[in-house]
Each structure stands twice: as structure tokens, then as C-alpha cells.
Amino acid sequence: MKFEMKLLLKGILSVLLVGFLTFSWAQRADDVIKESSQPLNEKYLDDIVERKLTIESRVVPYEPLREADVPWQRTVWRVIETREKMNIPFRHPERSLFTILKENIDNGNLIPFDDDRFTNPLSQEAIASQLYKIDTNTVYDPETYEETIEITTTETNPDDINRYRIKEIWYFDRKHSVVKVRILGISPLKEEWDHEMGVLKYEIPLFWVYYPEARELLAKEKVFSDFNDVFPMTWYDLFETRFFSSYIMKASNVLDLRLEHMFTGYEEAGLDVLLESEKIKSELFNFEHDLWEY
């Protein structure tokens, strides 16, 4: 009787042991981490981890500012030449700054303006006429021997945007006793060429974007770097830290003239424009220093 009980207990223990091992093995199989670190039912990542820092980045709000706290200010217009080495990120083939601005304008997230005072918003028809070019071509059908008129729409190529115009205000903050700068607007410039002569006729702003309104959107867009694919900088960071190269084309003046219009009609005019631009730049940086005596 005792022998039979022992056999029965051994049988029960064997069944329990086999069941436990089977359950444990199933659990371990389910817990295996695949090489992609992602379940099969989720999308494949073109990366080793999911990047969330840029998506979750936040914008630092502007400090409250009273009119009485600004005893001095000067408006400056700058030009960013995207073909300079430091400004190459502006020309990224997939997510250039122009592509980002145009995409958000098309989606209704940004309002384009006709001027740098942000008083005249562009209608959908007006912005379409700026960004799209409509041509008519004569098409010959060799089978019917007939000619038809074909209308083609050409979109502005981001690679053709070589320069941007920036409007900013330099001001003295009496409360903190420092000179600060705020960007007000950004405008991509389109070049118009005389293809017969092969010369540049002029360049025009396609539209103006109010920068304080665009900061939230620019904070979600990554700036690409040649040295680090995970470079933790957004377009918001780039503009706030002034991580770009530029030159001054105009500063507020009584006659509202650009520098190129102040120096014209002689051979050295181009050099004088550059020298005046550097002079204004030095005045802006030295203004705060000149307020104090040492």
C-alpha cells in the first residue's frame, strides 16, 4: 500500500514538474527580445531607438516686457546665405527650412504675410501664385496630327532658395540691464534670372512668416548635422542661439534705405557696403559695453 502511494505521489510530482517547465519555457519564449527591440506588430524603425527628444521639446516663453523697460531699440534686417558652410543645414534635400515653412503654410499652421510688418496676410490664391508657376505648352500628337495646349504647374524647388531674409529687433532691457535681440520674421528669397543674358535680375521675398508664431512648430523640426545624426538641435534652437552666419543688409534709418542704396555709383561701392554692415554689427555689440564705465 505504501509502495503504491509512493508511485502515485511520484506520478503527481512528475506531472506538476513537466507542467511547470512547459509554462516557464513559454514565458521565456514570449520574453525574448528581438534584435529590433520592437514587437513584430509595430512599425519598423529606421533607427536603433525611437527618437522622442525633438518631438517632446518645449519652447521657452518670452519674458514679460513692459514698454517702460525698453529705452532703446533698433531694427535690423539680415541675409542668410545658405551656400555658406555654416548654413548648409538650410539646404537639406528632404527637410530644408523652406520645405518646413511651406508645409505648415499648406496645412494652415502658419499664416504667410506679404510684407515684413505682418499687416497683410496672403490669401490661398496669392500664396499659390508665389509658390507655383503655371505654364502652357503646345503638345503635338503624331497620330492625329493635332496640336493641343497643355497646362503644367511647376512647384518652387527648395534648391532654388539660396538666401533668407531675417527681421530682428535689438533692444536694451532696462530691467536686466542687458542688450537682447528678438527675431520677428523670416522670409525665403526667390531669384529671378534673365536666362537669355545669364544674369540675376533681382530677388523677391516669397512670403514672410511671423517668427514668434512659428517657434512652436520649429521646435519640433530637427536640424541635420554632418557630424552627428542625433545632433540634439531644432530649428528653434538654431535661431534662438543664433547658430547661423549672416550679414546686415539694412538697419532702421530716417530715409529707410538699404545699405546697397546708400553706396552706389562707384567701383568701391560693394566694399563700402560690407564695411558699413560690419560697422553696424560692431555698434550693436558694443552698445551695452559703452553704457558702463570701468
Secondary structure, 3 states (H helix, E strand, C coil): CHHHHHHHHHHHHHHHHHHHHHHHHHHHHHCCCCCCCCCCCCCCCCCCCCCCCCCCCCCCCCCCCCHHHCCEEEEEEEEEECCCHHHHHHHCCCCCHHHHHHHHHHCCCCCEECCCCCCCECCHHHHHHHHEEEEEEEEEECCCCEEEEEEEEEECCHHHCCEEEEEEEEEEECCCCEEEEEEEEEEEEEEEEECCCCEEEEEEECCEEEHHHHHHHHCCCECCCCCCCCCCCEHHHHHHCCCCCCEEEEECCCCCCCHHHHCCCCCCHHHHHHHHHHHHHHHHHHHHHHCCCC
